[in-house]
Amino acid sequence: MAGQWGNYGGYATNQAQTTTSGVMTVFINGEAGATSYPVAAGNTVNLVDLDSGKMWFKSTDVNGMPCPMRTFEIKEVTPPPAGGDMVSRKEFESLSQQLQNLQQLLVAQAEKGGKTK
């Protein structure tokens, strides 16, 4: 046998190419656009609607049967504002030193029997 069929040890093998599938991103308009977008067999498509802030993953199995469409909301993640509840390293060290001084004072008071002047 010649051509695309190989003969290894008396057995014929098919040397067909395999393809890999990736995820493609497509910008659409609304959920109607997402549900009507065609997906090839064995593929997954990321459908994005920036106006509504939603994203859908639409997939089909290798036979072309659709899988359940998954819906996500897109929202911007912003870092917390600087300042406010945060302290600088210098402020932290100062507070830590004050706490150590108070602890030493309490230990000294306890050793004297708790008597104050």
Buried (B, 14 or more C-beta within 10 A) or exposed (E): EEEEEEEEEEEEEEEEEEEEEEEEEBEBEEBEBBEEBEBEEBBBBBBBBEEEEBBBBBBBEEEEEEEEBEEEEEEEEEEEEEEEEEEEEEEEEEEEEEEEEEEEEEEEEEEEEEEEE
